[in-house]
Amino acid sequence: MTAFKPLVFSGVQPTGNLHLGNYLGAIRRFVALQDSHDCIYCVVDLHAITQWQEPAELMKATREVTAAFLAAGIDPKKHIVFNQSRVMQHAELAWVFNCVARMGWLSRMTQFKEKAGKDRENASVGLFAYPTLMAADILVYRATHVPVGDDQKQHLELTRDIAQKFNNDFSDRIADLGLGVEMTVGEEMINGFFPLTEPLIEGPAPRVMSLRDGLKKMSKSDPSDLSRINLTDDADAISKKIRKAKTDPAGLPSEIEGLKDRPEAENLVVLYAALAETSKEKVLAEFGGQQFSAFKPALADLAVAKLAPIAAEMRRISSDETYVDGVLRDGGERAGVMAEANMKMVRDIVGLLNG
C-alpha cells in the first residue's frame, strides 16, 4: 500500500434529545459528505457510559440518534451506520492506545476538566481515558478524515499524536511485516500503519445558542425545553419556541456591526442564515430595520419548512424498532469486518499472538 484510502469517520453520543444545534453542527454535514466520501457514522454508546446512563434510556437514545441519521438523509446501504458497542475492536484498540498515550497528554484535555469539575478524584477512569477510545474509533478503520467542531479539535490532535507515536514505536516492525505506508515525520522517513487523520472543515459550523440565553450554547441538558428546538418537535412546538425566544427591544440592524453585544438577536439571525444556507449579511439586508415581531414569524416558517419533515420522518422511523435495530446490526457487521482486518494487523505489529 502506497497511500491510505480516503475514509470519513464521525460519531454522535446518544445522551438525550437531539436538537437543532446537533443537526446544523453535525448531522446536516454528515448528509452532505456522503455524496463525496466513503463514510462511517457511529452512535458512540460506549462514550455515553463514561457518565451514568439509565440503561433503558440509553437504548432508546441510541435508536433515536440512528433514526435522526436516517431521517436527515444518510443512506445506510451506501455507507455504514452502527452503534459502537457492536464492534468490540473499538475497545480492544483503545487498550492498545492506552499503552501508547501518555498521562500528560490526557491530563491536558480540557473537556475532562470541564466534565469532571472540581471533584476530579471522583470522576470515572473512562471519563479520563475516553480520548484514547475516540482515537480508536477513528483509527480502527484507518479513517483519513473526521468532521470536527471546535470542541473536538483537541481530541483529534491527540488522535494524531497517538497515531504518530505508534508509527514511530513500531516503524521497523511495520516495515518487516510489509504493512505500512512510507511517511515523513519531520526530517525522518518512517513506516506508518495509521494515518495522521485530518480535520474535515467545510466552512464554519453555525454556533447555535440557547433560545433563552444567547450567551449559552443550545444544550440537551438545559432544564428549560424552551431553550432548544428538539429534532422530534412538531411544527406547533417549533413555532411556539421561536415566538417565545428571548430578544431585546431594538429592531434588526442592517449591518453586522449592529449585532454587537446583542447575543439573542445575533443567535436568531445565525439560525435563519444556517437554515436558509445563506449569510448573516444577506439576512440583515432582507430584514434590517424590521422588528422581531415580523422576523420571528419568518424564522418560524423557515424552521418548520426545514425541520418538520425531518421530525416527522424521525418519529416514523423511531416507531419501527425492528427496522432501526436491523440497520445497526447490518452496519455493525460490515464495520466489524473492516475493524477486525485492521486489528489483526495491529496484533501482529504489537506482538500479540493471533489464533
Disulfide bonds with the S-S distance in Angstrom:
none
